[in-house]
């Protein structure tokens, strides 16, 4: 199970690397302000890099950033706060069970201080049945917007084998749109250019 989890996290990172333009100071696979999701059957794999405002409560020395000591001291509280702040529900507003969660300071090429102004969250959720669609609600949409990219495995869609994998969807969680609805035929997120995910 651990290997499967790591493989899916790697696929999420690969998805972002192949479907987004490079940034001046890029972390290993994820730039700040990103949310990448992959829905595989009843399980949702999430990698997010929210900006500092989401984690402000852990800034003990008030320097406007999160260092390793602060992260160690506050990791459980920050994870609980993040799960309240960034919510994923299915088509009938049921939240999945959080079965994996972690926070880390990204490794950034460039100014070291940039990494401390956002954190990398790795999450995994599971439902009792595969979600037909996914709703994302984000409390910090105004203060710390997220650019969202989503992929659902082709095996989940009948008839997709002949047409190829479903197109990735993209959206923005911001002041104008604090909620997004992914993988829904009724109100789909904006499709992006198809990408190849290993």
C-alpha positions as CSV (number, residue, x, y, z in Angstrom):
1,X,0.0,0.0,0.0
2,X,2.9,2.4,0.8
3,X,4.5,1.8,-2.6
4,X,1.2,2.4,-4.3
5,X,0.8,5.6,-2.4
6,X,4.3,6.8,-3.4
7,X,3.6,5.8,-7.0
8,X,0.5,7.9,-7.2
9,X,2.2,10.9,-5.5
10,X,4.9,10.6,-8.2
11,X,2.3,10.5,-10.9
12,X,0.7,13.7,-9.5
13,X,4.1,15.5,-9.5
14,X,4.7,14.3,-13.1
15,X,1.3,15.5,-14.1
16,X,2.2,19.0,-12.9
17,X,5.6,19.0,-14.4
18,X,4.3,18.1,-17.8
19,X,1.3,20.4,-17.8
20,X,2.5,23.7,-16.4
21,X,5.1,26.2,-17.6
22,X,8.4,26.5,-15.7
23,X,8.8,29.1,-12.9
24,X,11.9,31.1,-12.0
25,X,12.3,29.3,-8.6
26,X,10.7,25.9,-9.0
27,X,10.4,23.4,-6.2
28,X,10.9,19.7,-7.1
29,X,7.7,19.3,-9.1
30,X,5.5,21.9,-7.4
31,X,5.6,25.7,-7.4
32,X,3.8,27.8,-4.7
33,X,0.1,28.2,-5.0
34,X,-0.6,24.9,-6.7
35,X,-3.2,22.1,-6.0
36,X,-2.9,18.9,-8.0
37,X,-5.4,16.1,-7.5
38,X,-5.8,12.6,-9.0
39,X,-8.9,10.6,-8.5
40,X,-8.4,6.9,-8.8
41,X,-11.4,4.8,-8.0
42,X,-12.5,5.5,-4.5
43,X,-9.2,7.3,-3.6
44,X,-8.1,10.9,-4.1
45,X,-4.4,11.8,-4.1
46,X,-3.6,15.4,-3.4
47,X,-0.4,17.5,-3.4
48,X,-0.8,21.2,-2.5
49,X,1.5,24.1,-1.9
50,X,-0.5,26.8,-0.2
51,X,1.1,30.2,0.6
52,X,2.1,31.5,4.0
53,X,-1.3,32.9,5.2
54,X,-2.7,29.4,5.5
55,X,0.0,28.5,8.1
56,X,0.4,31.9,9.7
57,X,-0.5,30.6,13.2
58,X,2.8,28.6,13.3
59,X,5.0,31.6,12.7
60,X,6.3,31.8,16.3
61,X,9.1,34.2,15.5
62,X,6.9,36.5,13.4
63,X,9.3,36.6,10.4
64,X,6.6,35.9,7.8
65,X,7.8,32.4,7.1
66,X,7.7,28.9,8.4
67,X,11.1,27.3,9.4
68,X,11.8,23.7,10.2
69,X,11.6,24.1,13.9
70,X,8.1,25.8,13.7
71,X,6.9,23.0,11.3
72,X,8.1,20.3,13.7
73,X,6.4,22.0,16.7
74,X,3.1,22.7,14.9
75,X,2.7,19.9,12.2
76,X,-0.3,18.1,13.8
77,X,-2.2,21.4,14.4
78,X,-1.3,22.7,10.9
79,X,-2.5,19.5,9.3
80,X,-5.8,19.6,11.2
81,X,-6.2,23.3,10.2
82,X,-5.5,22.5,6.5
83,X,-8.1,19.7,6.5
84,X,-10.7,22.2,7.8
85,X,-9.5,24.8,5.3
86,X,-9.3,22.7,2.2
87,X,-12.3,20.3,1.9
88,X,-13.0,17.7,-0.7
89,X,-16.5,16.2,-1.0
90,X,-18.3,14.0,-3.5
91,X,-21.4,14.6,-5.5
92,X,-23.6,14.3,-2.4
93,X,-21.3,16.5,-0.2
94,X,-19.8,13.5,1.7
95,X,-16.2,14.1,2.7
96,X,-13.7,11.3,2.2
97,X,-11.8,9.8,5.0
98,X,-8.3,11.2,5.4
99,X,-6.0,8.2,5.3
100,X,-2.6,9.9,4.7
101,X,-1.4,13.4,5.5
102,X,2.0,15.1,5.7
103,X,3.5,18.6,5.6
104,X,7.0,19.5,4.5
105,X,9.1,22.5,3.5
106,X,9.8,22.3,-0.3
107,X,13.3,22.2,-1.7
108,X,13.6,25.2,-3.9
109,X,16.2,26.1,-6.5
110,X,17.0,29.8,-5.9
111,X,16.5,32.0,-2.9
112,X,16.2,29.7,0.1
113,X,13.8,32.0,1.9
114,X,11.2,31.5,-0.8
115,X,10.6,27.9,0.3
116,X,9.7,28.9,3.8
117,X,6.8,31.1,2.6
118,X,4.8,28.1,1.5
119,X,4.5,24.5,2.5
120,X,4.0,21.3,0.6
121,X,1.0,19.2,1.7
122,X,0.6,15.5,0.7
123,X,-2.9,14.1,1.4
124,X,-4.9,11.1,0.5
125,X,-8.7,10.5,1.0
126,X,-10.9,7.5,0.5
127,X,-14.7,7.2,0.0
128,X,-16.8,4.1,0.5
129,X,-17.6,4.2,-3.3
130,X,-15.9,6.0,-6.2
131,X,-17.0,9.7,-6.3
132,X,-19.0,10.6,-9.5
133,X,-17.7,14.1,-9.2
134,X,-15.6,16.2,-6.7
135,X,-16.2,19.5,-5.0
136,X,-13.4,21.5,-3.6
137,X,-14.0,24.3,-1.0
138,X,-11.1,26.5,0.1
139,X,-11.4,29.0,3.0
140,X,-8.2,30.9,2.0
141,X,-9.3,31.5,-1.6
142,X,-8.9,35.3,-1.2
143,X,-5.6,35.4,0.8
144,X,-3.8,32.5,-0.7
145,X,-5.3,31.5,-4.1
146,X,-4.6,28.1,-5.6
147,X,-4.3,27.0,-9.2
148,X,-5.9,23.6,-9.5
149,X,-5.2,20.7,-11.9
150,X,-7.2,17.6,-11.7
151,X,-7.0,14.1,-13.4
152,X,-9.3,11.2,-13.1
153,X,-8.1,7.7,-14.0
154,X,-9.5,6.5,-17.3
155,X,-10.5,3.1,-15.8
156,X,-13.2,5.0,-13.8
157,X,-15.1,6.1,-17.0
158,X,-16.9,3.5,-19.1
159,X,-16.1,3.9,-22.8
160,X,-12.9,5.9,-22.2
161,X,-10.7,3.1,-23.4
162,X,-11.5,3.8,-27.0
163,X,-11.2,7.6,-26.6
164,X,-8.1,7.6,-24.5
165,X,-7.7,9.0,-21.0
166,X,-10.0,11.8,-19.7
167,X,-8.7,15.3,-20.3
168,X,-7.2,17.0,-17.3
169,X,-9.3,19.8,-15.8
170,X,-8.0,23.1,-14.4
171,X,-9.4,25.8,-12.3
172,X,-8.6,28.6,-9.8
173,X,-9.6,28.8,-6.2
174,X,-9.7,32.5,-5.6
175,X,-11.8,35.4,-4.3
176,X,-14.3,35.0,-7.1
177,X,-14.3,31.2,-7.0
178,X,-13.8,29.7,-3.5
179,X,-15.5,26.4,-4.7
180,X,-14.7,24.3,-7.7
181,X,-16.6,21.3,-9.1
182,X,-14.4,18.7,-10.9
183,X,-15.2,15.7,-13.0
184,X,-18.9,16.7,-13.4
185,X,-20.7,16.7,-16.8
186,X,-23.1,19.3,-15.4
187,X,-20.6,21.9,-14.3
188,X,-17.1,20.9,-15.4
189,X,-14.0,22.8,-14.6
190,X,-12.2,24.2,-17.6
191,X,-10.4,21.4,-19.6
192,X,-6.7,21.9,-20.2
193,X,-4.5,20.7,-23.0
194,X,-4.3,16.9,-22.8
195,X,-1.1,15.7,-21.3
196,X,0.6,12.3,-21.0
197,X,0.8,10.9,-17.5
198,X,3.0,7.8,-17.2
